[in-house]
């Protein structure tokens, strides 16, 4: 298995481990790497476990990878910017969901209000 940008992928996976441990566990333990090698050449994405709260604020957590002649190349983890921000500095949490700025905090507040109605 290879990486398109190994340093970038490692940063994002470390951030994923800290802020979304179930998605990290899904990536490390539940991803069948042998099955990936049998896919035809192309670019693919796999959804990792995402909590409903996280999904409403940031979207689904995805692993993007490509297969070229049986070689799996890890391309990216999404949402990219959230994971890089989580690696660079410690994110605060609001009502159990990590946030980067006031816009994210506002989205969390909207999500909570929708649940109450």
DSSP file (Angstrom, degrees, kcal/mol; ACC not computed):
  #  RESIDUE AA STRUCTURE BP1 BP2  ACC     N-H-->O    O-->H-N    N-H-->O    O-->H-N    TCO  KAPPA ALPHA  PHI   PSI    X-CA   Y-CA   Z-CA
    1    1 A X              0   0    0      0, 0.0     2,-0.3     0, 0.0    72,-0.2   0.000 360.0 360.0 360.0 136.1    0.0    0.0    0.0
    2    2 A X  E     -a   73   0A   0     70,-2.4    72,-3.1     3,-0.0     2,-0.4  -0.762 360.0-131.7-123.9 170.4    1.3    3.4   -0.9
    3    3 A X  E     -a   74   0A   0     -2,-0.3     3,-0.4    70,-0.2    72,-0.2  -0.948   9.2-144.8-124.4 143.3    0.3    7.0   -0.2
    4    4 A X  S    S+     0   0    0     70,-2.5     2,-0.3    -2,-0.4    -1,-0.1   0.942 105.3   5.0 -68.0 -47.2   -0.1    9.9   -2.7
    5    5 A X  S  > S-     0   0    0     69,-0.4     4,-2.4    70,-0.2    -1,-0.3  -0.830  75.2-171.8-137.3  95.1    1.2   12.3    0.1
    6    6 A X  H  > S+     0   0    0     -3,-0.4     4,-2.5    -2,-0.3     5,-0.2   0.881  82.9  50.7 -61.1 -43.5    2.2   10.2    3.1
    7    7 A X  H  > S+     0   0    0      1,-0.2     4,-2.2     2,-0.2    -1,-0.2   0.923 112.6  46.9 -61.1 -45.0    2.8   13.1    5.5
    8    8 A X  H  > S+     0   0    0      1,-0.2     4,-2.2     2,-0.2    -1,-0.2   0.914 112.9  48.9 -62.9 -44.2   -0.5   14.7    4.7
    9    9 A X  H  X S+     0   0    0     -4,-2.4     4,-2.4     1,-0.2    -2,-0.2   0.888 110.7  50.5 -64.9 -39.5   -2.3   11.3    5.1
   10   10 A X  H  X S+     0   0    0     -4,-2.5     4,-2.2    -5,-0.2    -1,-0.2   0.900 109.3  51.2 -66.3 -40.3   -0.6   10.6    8.4
   11   11 A X  H  X S+     0   0    0     -4,-2.2     4,-2.0    -5,-0.2    -2,-0.2   0.934 112.6  45.8 -60.2 -45.6   -1.6   14.1    9.8
   12   12 A X  H  X S+     0   0    0     -4,-2.2     4,-2.5     1,-0.2    -2,-0.2   0.888 111.4  51.5 -67.5 -38.2   -5.2   13.5    8.8
   13   13 A X  H  X S+     0   0    0     -4,-2.4     4,-2.2     2,-0.2    -1,-0.2   0.867 109.1  51.0 -68.6 -34.2   -5.3   10.0   10.3
   14   14 A X  H  X S+     0   0    0     -4,-2.2     4,-1.6     2,-0.2    -1,-0.2   0.906 111.7  47.1 -66.6 -40.9   -3.9   11.2   13.6
   15   15 A X  H  X S+     0   0    0     -4,-2.0     4,-2.7     2,-0.2     5,-0.4   0.900 111.1  52.3 -65.3 -40.4   -6.5   13.9   13.7
   16   16 A X  H  X S+     0   0    0     -4,-2.5     4,-2.3     1,-0.2     8,-0.4   0.896 106.8  53.5 -60.8 -41.3   -9.1   11.3   12.8
   17   17 A X  H  < S+     0   0    0     -4,-2.2    -1,-0.2     1,-0.2    -2,-0.2   0.869 114.3  42.0 -61.9 -36.7   -7.9    9.1   15.7
   18   18 A X  H  < S+     0   0    0     -4,-1.6     3,-0.3     2,-0.1    -2,-0.2   0.918 127.1  26.4 -78.1 -44.6   -8.3   12.0   18.2
   19   19 A X  H  < S+     0   0    0     -4,-2.7    79,-0.2     1,-0.2    -3,-0.2   0.690 134.2  26.3 -98.6 -20.7  -11.6   13.5   17.1
   20   20 A X    >X  +     0   0    0     -4,-2.3     4,-1.9    -5,-0.4     3,-0.6  -0.535  64.8 167.8-139.8  69.5  -13.4   10.5   15.5
   21   21 A X  H 3> S+     0   0    0     -3,-0.3     4,-2.4     1,-0.2     5,-0.2   0.804  76.3  55.4 -61.5 -31.0  -12.0    7.3   17.1
   22   22 A X  H 3> S+     0   0    0      2,-0.2     4,-2.1     1,-0.2    27,-0.3   0.884 108.3  48.5 -69.9 -35.6  -14.7    5.0   15.7
   23   23 A X  H <> S+     0   0    0     -3,-0.6     4,-2.2     2,-0.2    -2,-0.2   0.886 111.2  51.0 -67.6 -38.3  -14.0    6.2   12.1
   24   24 A X  H  X S+     0   0    0     -4,-1.9     4,-2.6    -8,-0.4     5,-0.2   0.915 109.9  49.3 -63.6 -43.2  -10.3    5.6   12.8
   25   25 A X  H  X>S+     0   0    0     -4,-2.4     4,-2.8     1,-0.2     5,-0.8   0.905 109.9  51.8 -62.2 -41.1  -11.0    2.1   14.1
   26   26 A X  H  X5S+     0   0    0     -4,-2.1     4,-0.8     1,-0.2     5,-0.4   0.898 112.0  47.3 -60.6 -41.5  -13.1    1.5   10.9
   27   27 A X  H  <5S+     0   0    0     -4,-2.2     4,-0.4     3,-0.2    -2,-0.2   0.921 120.3  35.6 -66.2 -45.8  -10.2    2.6    8.8
   28   28 A X  H  <5S+     0   0    0     -4,-2.6    -2,-0.2    -5,-0.1    -3,-0.2   0.919 131.5  21.5 -79.2 -45.3   -7.5    0.5   10.6
   29   29 A X  H  <5S+     0   0    0     -4,-2.8    -3,-0.2    -5,-0.2    -2,-0.1   0.782 124.0  43.2-101.2 -29.5   -9.3   -2.7   11.5
   30   30 A X  S  <<S+     0   0    0     -5,-0.8     2,-0.6    -4,-0.8    -3,-0.2   0.508  83.3 102.4-100.8  -3.9  -12.4   -3.1    9.2
   31   31 A X        -     0   0    0     -5,-0.4     2,-1.2    -4,-0.4     3,-0.1  -0.716  65.5-144.4 -83.0 118.1  -10.9   -2.1    5.9
   32   32 A X     >  -     0   0    0     -2,-0.6     4,-1.5     1,-0.2     3,-0.2  -0.697  18.3-177.0 -85.5  97.2  -10.2   -5.2    3.8
   33   33 A X  H  > S+     0   0    0     -2,-1.2     4,-1.3     1,-0.2    -1,-0.2   0.810  79.7  56.5 -68.1 -30.8   -7.0   -4.3    2.0
   34   34 A X  H  > S+     0   0    0      1,-0.2     4,-0.7     2,-0.2    -1,-0.2   0.880 105.6  51.4 -67.9 -36.8   -6.9   -7.6    0.1
   35   35 A X  H >4 S+     0   0    0      1,-0.2     3,-0.8    -3,-0.2     4,-0.4   0.869 104.5  57.8 -66.9 -35.9  -10.3   -6.9   -1.3
   36   36 A X  H >< S+     0   0    0     -4,-1.5     3,-1.3     1,-0.2    -1,-0.2   0.864  99.5  58.7 -62.3 -35.8   -9.2   -3.4   -2.5
   37   37 A X  H 3< S+     0   0    0     -4,-1.3    -1,-0.2     1,-0.3    -2,-0.2   0.750  99.1  58.4 -66.8 -23.4   -6.4   -4.9   -4.6
   38   38 A X  T << S+     0   0    0     -3,-0.8    -1,-0.3    -4,-0.7    -2,-0.2   0.556  83.5 105.1 -85.5  -6.7   -8.9   -7.0   -6.6
   39   39 A X  S <  S-     0   0    0     -3,-1.3    31,-0.3    -4,-0.4     3,-0.1  -0.369  80.6-101.9 -71.0 151.9  -10.9   -3.9   -7.8
   40   40 A X        -     0   0    0      1,-0.1    27,-0.2    29,-0.1    -1,-0.1  -0.295  55.1 -73.9 -67.5 161.0  -10.4   -2.7  -11.4
   41   41 A X  S    S+     0   0    0     25,-0.1     2,-0.3     2,-0.0    27,-0.2  -0.263  87.9  85.7 -56.7 137.7   -8.2    0.3  -12.0
   42   42 A X  E    S-B   67   0A   0     25,-1.9    25,-2.7    -3,-0.1     2,-0.4  -0.921  77.3 -69.4 156.5-179.6   -9.8    3.6  -10.9
   43   43 A X  E     +B   66   0A   0     -2,-0.3     2,-0.3    23,-0.2    23,-0.3  -0.896  49.8 176.8-106.5 133.4  -10.4    6.0   -8.1
   44   44 A X  E     -B   65   0A   0     21,-3.7    21,-2.5    -2,-0.4     2,-0.3  -0.847  17.5-151.9-131.2 163.7  -12.8    4.9   -5.3
   45   45 A X  E     -B   64   0A   0     -2,-0.3     2,-0.4    19,-0.2    19,-0.2  -0.994   4.6-161.1-137.4 147.4  -14.1    6.2   -2.0
   46   46 A X  E     -B   63   0A   0     17,-2.5    17,-2.7    -2,-0.3     2,-0.4  -0.995  19.4-129.6-129.0 128.8  -15.3    4.4    1.1
   47   47 A X  E     -B   62   0A   0     -2,-0.4    15,-0.2    15,-0.2     2,-0.2  -0.626  23.7-155.4 -76.7 130.8  -17.5    5.9    3.8
   48   48 A X        -     0   0    0     13,-3.0    13,-0.5    -2,-0.4   -25,-0.1  -0.570  41.0 -67.4 -97.3 167.7  -16.1    5.4    7.3
   49   49 A X        -     0   0    0    -27,-0.3     2,-0.4    -2,-0.2    -1,-0.1  -0.329  58.3-179.4 -57.3 130.5  -18.3    5.4   10.4
   50   50 A X        -     0   0    0    -28,-0.1    10,-0.1    -3,-0.1   -30,-0.0  -0.995  24.8-127.3-135.3 127.9  -19.6    8.9   11.0
   51   51 A X     >  -     0   0    0     -2,-0.4     4,-2.5     1,-0.1     5,-0.2  -0.367  26.6-116.3 -68.6 155.4  -21.8   10.0   13.9
   52   52 A X  H  > S+     0   0    0      1,-0.2     4,-2.0     2,-0.2     5,-0.2   0.883 114.6  51.4 -61.1 -39.5  -25.0   11.7   13.0
   53   53 A X  H  > S+     0   0    0      2,-0.2     4,-1.4     1,-0.2    -1,-0.2   0.938 112.0  45.0 -64.4 -47.3  -23.9   14.9   14.7
   54   54 A X  H  >>S+     0   0    0      1,-0.2     4,-3.1     2,-0.2     5,-0.8   0.901 111.9  53.4 -63.4 -41.1  -20.6   15.1   13.0
   55   55 A X  H  X5S+     0   0    0     -4,-2.5     4,-1.0     1,-0.2    -1,-0.2   0.878 106.4  52.0 -63.1 -39.3  -22.2   14.3    9.6
   56   56 A X  H  <5S+     0   0    0     -4,-2.0    -1,-0.2    -5,-0.2    -2,-0.2   0.831 119.0  36.0 -67.0 -31.5  -24.7   17.1    9.9
   57   57 A X  H  <5S+     0   0    0     -4,-1.4    -2,-0.2    -3,-0.2    -1,-0.2   0.906 138.9   8.6 -88.1 -46.0  -22.0   19.7   10.7
   58   58 A X  H  <5S-     0   0    0     -4,-3.1    -3,-0.2     1,-0.3    -2,-0.1   0.585  99.8-117.8-115.4 -14.8  -19.1   18.5    8.4
   59   59 A X     << -     0   0    0     -4,-1.0    -1,-0.3    -5,-0.8    -2,-0.1  -0.422  53.8 -30.1  98.3 179.6  -20.4   15.7    6.2
   60   60 A X        -     0   0    0     -2,-0.1     2,-0.6    -5,-0.1   -11,-0.1  -0.345  58.9-118.4 -71.9 150.9  -19.4   12.1    5.9
   61   61 A X        -     0   0    0    -13,-0.5   -13,-3.0    -2,-0.1     2,-0.4  -0.816  41.3-174.8 -88.4 124.9  -15.9   10.9    6.7
   62   62 A X  E     -BC  47  78A   0     16,-1.8    16,-2.6    -2,-0.6     2,-0.6  -0.941  26.5-147.4-127.7 144.2  -14.5    9.3    3.5
   63   63 A X  E     -BC  46  77A   0    -17,-2.7   -17,-2.5    -2,-0.4     2,-0.5  -0.954  19.4-160.0-102.7 122.9  -11.4    7.5    2.5
   64   64 A X  E     +BC  45  76A   0     12,-3.0    11,-2.1    -2,-0.6    12,-2.0  -0.919  22.3 159.2-106.4 126.8  -10.4    8.2   -1.1
   65   65 A X  E     -BC  44  74A   0    -21,-2.5   -21,-3.7    -2,-0.5     2,-0.3  -0.949  26.6-144.4-142.8 160.5   -8.1    5.7   -2.7
   66   66 A X  E     -BC  43  73A   0      7,-2.5     7,-3.0    -2,-0.3     2,-0.5  -0.934   6.8-146.6-127.3 153.9   -7.1    4.6   -6.2
   67   67 A X  E     +BC  42  72A   0    -25,-2.7   -25,-1.9    -2,-0.3     2,-0.4  -0.983  16.4 176.9-121.4 125.4   -6.2    1.2   -7.6
   68   68 A X  E >  S- C   0  71A   0      3,-2.4     3,-1.9    -2,-0.5   -28,-0.1  -0.944  74.6 -28.9-131.3 110.4   -3.6    0.8  -10.3
   69   69 A X  T 3  S-     0   0    0     -2,-0.4     3,-0.1     1,-0.3   -29,-0.1   0.868 126.2 -46.5  51.9  43.7   -2.7   -2.7  -11.4
   70   70 A X  T 3  S+     0   0    0    -31,-0.3     2,-0.5     1,-0.2    -1,-0.3   0.398 112.5 120.8  83.6  -2.9   -3.5   -4.2   -8.0
   71   71 A X  E <   - C   0  68A   0     -3,-1.9    -3,-2.4   -70,-0.0     2,-0.5  -0.845  54.8-145.6 -96.7 124.9   -1.5   -1.5   -6.1
   72   72 A X  E     - C   0  67A   0     -2,-0.5   -70,-2.4    -5,-0.2     2,-0.5  -0.785  13.0-168.1 -93.3 126.4   -3.7    0.5   -3.7
   73   73 A X  E     -aC   2  66A   0     -7,-3.0    -7,-2.5    -2,-0.5     2,-0.6  -0.963  17.4-138.2-116.8 118.2   -2.7    4.2   -3.3
   74   74 A X  E     +aC   3  65A   0    -72,-3.1   -70,-2.5    -2,-0.5   -69,-0.4  -0.649  26.8 175.7 -76.1 118.3   -4.3    6.1   -0.4
   75   75 A X  E     -     0   0A   0    -11,-2.1     2,-0.3    -2,-0.6   -70,-0.2   0.926  48.3 -28.6 -91.0 -53.5   -5.3    9.5   -1.8
   76   76 A X  E     - C   0  64A   0    -12,-2.0   -12,-3.0   -72,-0.1     2,-0.4  -0.990  38.2-131.0-162.9 159.2   -7.1   11.4    0.9
   77   77 A X  E     - C   0  63A   0     -2,-0.3     2,-0.4   -14,-0.2   -14,-0.2  -0.991  44.9-115.7-117.1 133.0   -9.3   11.5    4.0
   78   78 A X  E    S+ C   0  62A   0    -16,-2.6   -16,-1.8    -2,-0.4    -2,-0.0  -0.913  94.7  48.3-118.9 146.4  -12.2   13.8    3.9
   79   79 A X  S  > S+     0   0    0     -2,-0.4     4,-2.0   -18,-0.2    -1,-0.2   0.186  76.9 179.9 -76.6 115.7  -13.3   16.3    5.3
   80   80 A X  H  > S+     0   0    0      1,-0.2     4,-2.5     2,-0.2     5,-0.2   0.904  71.4  48.3 -59.5 -51.3   -9.7   17.4    4.6
   81   81 A X  H  > S+     0   0    0      1,-0.2     4,-2.5     2,-0.2    -1,-0.2   0.881 111.0  51.0 -65.3 -38.3   -9.7   20.9    6.1
   82   82 A X  H  > S+     0   0    0      1,-0.2     4,-2.3     2,-0.2    -1,-0.2   0.935 112.2  47.1 -61.5 -45.7  -11.3   19.8    9.3
   83   83 A X  H  X S+     0   0    0     -4,-2.0     4,-1.2     2,-0.2    -2,-0.2   0.883 113.1  47.8 -67.6 -37.7   -8.8   17.0    9.8
   84   84 A X  H  X S+     0   0    0     -4,-2.5     4,-2.2     2,-0.2     3,-0.2   0.908 111.8  50.1 -68.0 -40.6   -5.8   19.3    9.0
   85   85 A X  H  X S+     0   0    0     -4,-2.5     4,-2.2     1,-0.2    -2,-0.2   0.888 108.9  53.1 -63.3 -37.9   -7.1   22.0   11.4
   86   86 A X  H  < S+     0   0    0     -4,-2.3    -1,-0.2     1,-0.2     5,-0.2   0.777 110.7  47.5 -67.7 -26.5   -7.5   19.3   14.1
   87   87 A X  H  < S+     0   0    0     -4,-1.2    -2,-0.2    -3,-0.2    -1,-0.2   0.870 111.6  49.4 -78.9 -39.1   -3.9   18.3   13.6
   88   88 A X  H  < S+     0   0    0     -4,-2.2     2,-0.3     1,-0.2    -2,-0.2   0.908 124.6   6.6 -71.2 -43.5   -2.5   21.8   13.7
   89   89 A X  S  < S-     0   0    0     -4,-2.2     2,-0.3    -5,-0.2    -1,-0.2  -0.968  85.4 -90.5-142.4 157.9   -4.2   23.0   16.8
   90   90 A X        -     0   0    0     -2,-0.3     2,-0.3    -3,-0.1    -3,-0.1  -0.487  42.4-141.5 -68.6 123.8   -6.4   21.6   19.6
   91   91 A X        -     0   0    0     -2,-0.3     2,-0.1    -5,-0.2     9,-0.1  -0.677   8.8-133.9 -89.3 141.7  -10.1   21.9   18.7
   92   92 A X  E     -D   99   0B   0      7,-0.8     7,-2.7    -2,-0.3     2,-0.4  -0.461  18.6-131.1 -82.7 163.1  -12.7   22.8   21.4
   93   93 A X  E     -D   98   0B   0      5,-0.3     2,-0.4    -2,-0.1     5,-0.2  -0.916  13.9-164.9-118.1 147.6  -15.9   20.9   21.7
   94   94 A X  E >  S-D   97   0B   0      3,-2.5     3,-1.4    -2,-0.4    -2,-0.0  -0.971  80.5 -17.1-131.5 116.0  -19.4   22.3   21.9
   95   95 A X  T 3  S-     0   0    0     -2,-0.4     3,-0.1     1,-0.3    -1,-0.1   0.844 130.5 -51.2  56.4  36.3  -22.1   19.9   23.1
   96   96 A X  T 3  S+     0   0    0      1,-0.2     2,-0.5   -43,-0.0    -1,-0.3   0.458 118.3 104.9  86.4   1.8  -19.8   16.9   22.3
   97   97 A X  E <  S-D   94   0B   0     -3,-1.4    -3,-2.5   -44,-0.1    -1,-0.2  -0.965  70.5-124.2-117.6 127.1  -18.9   17.9   18.7
   98   98 A X  E     -D   93   0B   0     -2,-0.5     2,-0.3    -5,-0.2    -5,-0.3  -0.398  32.3-171.1 -67.1 144.9  -15.5   19.4   17.9
   99   99 A X  E     -D   92   0B   0     -7,-2.7    -7,-0.8     1,-0.1     3,-0.1  -0.970  25.5-161.8-138.7 155.0  -15.6   22.8   16.2
  100  100 A X  S    S-     0   0    0     -2,-0.3     2,-0.2     1,-0.2    -1,-0.1   0.767  72.5  -6.0-102.3 -35.5  -13.0   25.1   14.6
  101  101 A X  S  > S-     0   0    0      1,-0.0     4,-1.9     0, 0.0    -1,-0.2  -0.822  82.8 -79.3-151.1-176.4  -14.7   28.5   14.5
  102  102 A X  H  > S+     0   0    0     -2,-0.2     4,-2.4     1,-0.2     5,-0.1   0.820 122.6  59.7 -66.5 -30.9  -18.0   30.3   15.2
  103  103 A X  H  > S+     0   0    0      2,-0.2     4,-2.0     1,-0.2    -1,-0.2   0.933 107.2  45.5 -63.0 -45.0  -19.5   29.1   11.9
  104  104 A X  H  > S+     0   0    0      1,-0.2     4,-2.1     2,-0.2    -2,-0.2   0.895 111.8  52.5 -63.9 -39.7  -19.1   25.5   13.0
  105  105 A X  H  X S+     0   0    0     -4,-1.9     4,-2.2     1,-0.2    -1,-0.2   0.886 107.8  52.0 -63.2 -38.5  -20.5   26.3   16.4
  106  106 A X  H  X S+     0   0    0     -4,-2.4     4,-2.4     2,-0.2    -1,-0.2   0.899 107.9  51.3 -63.8 -41.7  -23.5   27.9   14.8
  107  107 A X  H  X S+     0   0    0     -4,-2.0     4,-2.3     2,-0.2    -2,-0.2   0.891 109.5  50.4 -62.1 -39.9  -24.1   24.7   12.7
  108  108 A X  H  X S+     0   0    0     -4,-2.1     4,-2.2     2,-0.2    -2,-0.2   0.916 109.7  50.6 -64.1 -43.1  -24.0   22.6   15.9
  109  109 A X  H  X S+     0   0    0     -4,-2.2     4,-2.2     1,-0.2    -2,-0.2   0.907 110.5  49.3 -62.4 -42.3  -26.5   24.9   17.6
  110  110 A X  H  X S+     0   0    0     -4,-2.4     4,-2.3     1,-0.2    -1,-0.2   0.911 109.4  52.5 -61.5 -42.5  -28.8   24.7   14.5
  111  111 A X  H  X S+     0   0    0     -4,-2.3     4,-1.6     1,-0.2    -2,-0.2   0.902 110.0  48.1 -60.6 -41.8  -28.5   20.9   14.6
  112  112 A X  H  X S+     0   0    0     -4,-2.2     4,-1.6     1,-0.2    -1,-0.2   0.898 109.9  52.1 -67.7 -40.0  -29.4   20.8   18.3
  113  113 A X  H  X S+     0   0    0     -4,-2.2     4,-1.4     1,-0.2    -1,-0.2   0.883 106.6  54.0 -64.6 -37.4  -32.4   23.1   17.7
  114  114 A X  H  < S+     0   0    0     -4,-2.3    -1,-0.2     1,-0.2    -2,-0.2   0.883 107.1  51.6 -63.0 -37.9  -33.7   20.8   14.9
  115  115 A X  H  < S+     0   0    0     -4,-1.6    -1,-0.2     1,-0.2    -2,-0.2   0.866 108.1  52.1 -66.6 -35.2  -33.6   17.8   17.3
  116  116 A X  H  <        0   0    0     -4,-1.6    -1,-0.2     1,-0.2    -2,-0.2   0.797 360.0 360.0 -72.6 -28.1  -35.6   19.7   19.9
  117  117 A X     <        0   0    0     -4,-1.4    -1,-0.2    -5,-0.1    -2,-0.2   0.481 360.0 360.0 -78.6 360.0  -38.4   20.6   17.5
